[in-house]
Amino acid sequence: MKRIAIVEDEAAIRENYKEVLQQQGYSVQAYANRPTALQAFTTRLPDLAIIDIGLENEIDGGFALCQSLRAMSSSLPIIFLTARDSDFDTVCGLRLGADDYLSKDVSFPHLIARLAALFRRSELQNSASAMENLIEHGDLTIDVNRIQVYWKQQPIELTVTEFWMVHALAKHPGHVRSRQALMQDAKIYVDDSTITSHVKRIRKKFIAQDNSFGCIDTVYGMGYRWDNQG
């Protein structure tokens, strides 16, 4: 269930939004001011935040809260829902990192539609990010989050340097990576012969698990290439 946080200092409005969103199947946490909300967010971020600008005695408390949330997460969807509808406030809110800016005159169906659109976009971004962190080519799987390489679903025990070299090679199969490029990708500064030694060890580790392995080609005078047909 998606978790939405509402930060609104007017109790009647806060409870009204909370009730409507709960009826739509969302889990809703409501806060009356910036400090209370910020304390809760430092423990756990919501999936989406709806913020008013004026919060109790803080005229621009919502702007400050938006800045704090953006520092915690660059991808958290944030909506300003406020009676302040001037161009100046709208521009300020969007420049501070909000994804949307709505007037409190907006109807509930309109608000619900905007929330659903933001959730769809967020899910697409998360899906794309997950795909970028998982590379699969034939028998090879690279899990960047776990810093782990698998061959035929069995883990290959590589050092961190070796892992990033395999990642650099396999990310674009068929493309030649120079020793200098591999050095940069692995964030090491060594001579060419050391890169050659790393590649030899990587090959040995794959071959120890599968003696038919031959996916790392040496392109003489240029570098190395991941060959899915090898």
Phi, psi and omega in degrees: 000130180292139181254122179246135175253132175247127176243103188211127186274345178272114190302317184296316179294317181302313182290327179296311178299318182301315182295316181297316182292324177296324177295336178273002177096008178270150169272127188236130171246132184243139181227145184267341183210170185294312183301318181296317180296315183298321179298318179293321183291331178291337176275315180203128179280145174284178175275341178200145181237134174248124190231136168272160182276305178279122182232106182052241185272007179254108183301319181244032183301326180294323177297315180297321180294321178299317178299318180295318180295319180296328177292331180278326184208128178276348186250351181297123177293130181232131177237132168272129176234105195211160174277347181276104187244023178286157177301322182299312180294320180300313180296318179300313182299316181290324179292333179282355174114004177292151180270338182206159182218113185236147174278152177292352175285349184297142181285160179298317178301321178296315179299315181299320179295319180294322177298314182298322180295318179294320178295320179298316180296318180298319180293322178296319179296316181295322180295317179296320180296319180297321180295322179295332183271001179228114180251130179228121175226109179056241182275356183264134171229131176240120178254102184293323181299323181265357185050055184221138176246138179238140174235123186050042175070007177252137182292141173254123183277101181247153170288169180298320178297314180297321179302311184291333176290317177298318179301315181297321181288315188278344182298326179229082182303139179091342179272137179279131176250124179289164177298323178297318180293320178296322179298316180294318181294325180274356180056046175232157181231094184223176179276170184300324183294330178289322175299318178300319179295320178300314182297320179299318180294321179298314179301315182300321181292322176291316183293328178299333180264332182211102186290356176266001183298134177202038186274350180256107180268143169267124177255100191302131180082356183235311182156226184225160183215139174273123182244110182296340181270357185289000000 
